[in-house]
Amino acid sequence: MKPKKRIPKFRSEAEERRFWATHDSTEYLDWGKAERVMFPNLKPSVKTISIRLPESLLNSLKTLANERDVPYQSLVKIILSERIQQEWHTAK
């Protein structure tokens, strides 16, 4: 295995950003020794969107959400999140 290159000192975050945008980090870091880090107190950023749904679908969502005692917007996020996870797992 080749020795890793030294990471240069950066004068600013912008300079570091430019550097990593044009260099391969595997030449500087051994990602095999990396550890996963969790940030449990970070609040994810959210973006408001507008989506058009058939009234019957919206009514079904509201009924299901009422049965689960959650706001229907929260139920939409739960359903989308679960489905995306399923899609990612079946795509691999």
C-alpha positions in Angstrom: 0.0 0.0 0.0 1.3 3.4 -0.9 1.9 5.9 1.9 -0.8 8.5 2.1 -0.1 12.2 1.2 -0.1 14.9 3.9 -3.2 17.0 4.0 -2.2 20.6 3.5 -3.0 23.4 6.0 -5.9 25.6 4.7 -6.3 29.3 5.4 -10.0 29.2 5.0 -13.0 26.9 4.7 -13.4 28.1 1.1 -9.8 27.1 0.3 -10.4 23.7 1.8 -13.6 23.2 -0.1 -11.8 24.1 -3.4 -9.0 21.6 -2.6 -11.4 18.7 -1.9 -13.4 19.4 -4.9 -10.4 18.8 -7.1 -8.5 16.1 -5.2 -9.2 12.4 -4.4 -9.5 12.0 -0.6 -8.4 8.3 -0.8 -4.9 9.6 -1.6 -4.9 11.4 1.8 -7.1 9.2 4.1 -7.5 5.5 4.8 -11.3 5.3 4.7 -11.0 1.6 5.8 -10.1 2.9 9.3 -13.0 5.4 9.4 -15.6 5.1 12.1 -19.3 6.1 11.6 -20.2 9.1 13.7 -23.8 9.9 14.8 -25.0 13.4 15.5 -28.3 12.7 17.4 -29.1 16.3 18.3 -28.9 17.7 14.8 -32.3 18.8 13.5 -32.6 18.0 9.8 -33.3 21.0 7.6 -36.7 21.0 6.0 -38.1 22.5 2.8 -41.7 23.3 2.2 -43.1 21.9 -0.9 -46.5 21.9 -2.6 -47.9 18.7 -4.0 -51.2 18.2 -5.8 -53.1 15.0 -4.8 -56.5 13.7 -5.8 -59.1 14.6 -3.2 -59.8 10.9 -2.6 -56.2 10.2 -1.8 -55.9 13.1 0.5 -59.1 12.0 2.3 -57.7 8.5 2.7 -54.5 9.9 4.1 -56.4 12.1 6.6 -58.5 9.1 7.7 -55.5 6.8 8.1 -53.6 9.6 10.0 -56.6 10.1 12.3 -56.7 6.4 13.1 -53.0 6.5 14.0 -53.4 9.8 15.9 -50.8 11.7 13.9 -51.0 14.7 11.6 -51.5 13.7 8.0 -48.4 15.6 6.9 -46.4 13.5 9.3 -47.9 10.3 8.0 -46.9 11.3 4.4 -43.3 11.8 5.6 -43.4 8.4 7.4 -44.8 6.6 4.3 -42.3 8.3 1.9 -39.4 7.6 4.2 -40.3 3.9 4.5 -40.9 3.5 0.8 -37.6 5.2 -0.1 -35.8 2.8 2.3 -37.5 -0.2 0.6 -36.5 1.1 -2.8 -32.9 1.6 -1.8 -32.7 -1.9 -0.3 -34.3 -3.6 -3.4 -32.2 -1.6 -5.9 -28.9 -3.0 -4.5 
